[in-house]
């Protein structure tokens, strides 16, 4: 199967209408997203839900359903998802799509925790604490995906980094709902990971 890529440019915010815990330990998730016209989705296509690449298993005019595996629940914030939760949505990039963010695979590397929030002019500055083993992937002015949003890292100190969220992003993503202690999905820059693999062979 071809590899699906995203850009980290959130298309719409959807709402979770159902979360069923299956006997297999997986989550069956129903996402309402009328404005994305889910009836036009293809069964089997990829959609990033808060930055997590998931597969469409059912669709109607108003919602689509997907399955989150035990591995996904173990390694992402989707384990905390519930009915009425709002989620960032992005369909996989088409062959003729404009590239607006950075290369995003939808394979979350880790979760981070918001450790500080402060106003910065008209923007809001968020600080995220990550596991120390991921420090090597964060650099000032580098790219990162937070809950599926392509962002630029501002400051880095040890295992804490910050980003600025401008008003447009606050209004069109779930970032406005982030609070101190919120757990978010993180995907580090894919290019950095490829470089690491080449130099450590």
C-alpha positions, 0 to 999 in steps of 0.5 A: 500500500502506498505511503500516506502523507499529510502537511499539518494544515488542519482542514476542519475540526470534527466532533467525536460522536461515539467511542466504543471500547471493543473486546479486542482492546481497540476503540471504534470511533465515530467522527462528525464532520459535515463540512468535510463531506465525509460521504466523499471519502473512500473506504480505506483512505487515511485521515489524520485525527489529532495528528494520528493517521487512521483508516476510514472504515465507514462513511455517511453524509455527516460522519465517518468511523475508524478503528484505533488499535491498541498500539495507537491508544498506548502511544497517543492521546487518543486513549483519552478521547471521549464523546463530544471531544473536538479533534483536528482533521486532515485528509491525506495529501492528494497528488496535485495538492499544494504543500502548505506545512511540512512533511507529516506521516501521521505516525505519532512519535510521542505525547507531550504535556503542556507545562506553561501558557502565556500571552505573546502579543496577539498570539499565545505561547505554549510550552511542552515538556517531552521525554528527554530521549527526544531532545535531539529532534527539537531545534529552534526554528525547526518544524514539529506537529502538535495534535496534527498542526504544523508549527515552528519551534520557538525556544528550546531548553532541555526537554521543553520547547515552545510554539506560538499559536496565532489567532487564525490557528486558535480559531480553526483548530482545537488549540484554543482548548489546550490548558495546563497539563493537556496531553498532545500528540507529537510528531517530530520532523521526518527529515531529522529522523532520516538524517539520524538514521543515515549518520548512525549506520 
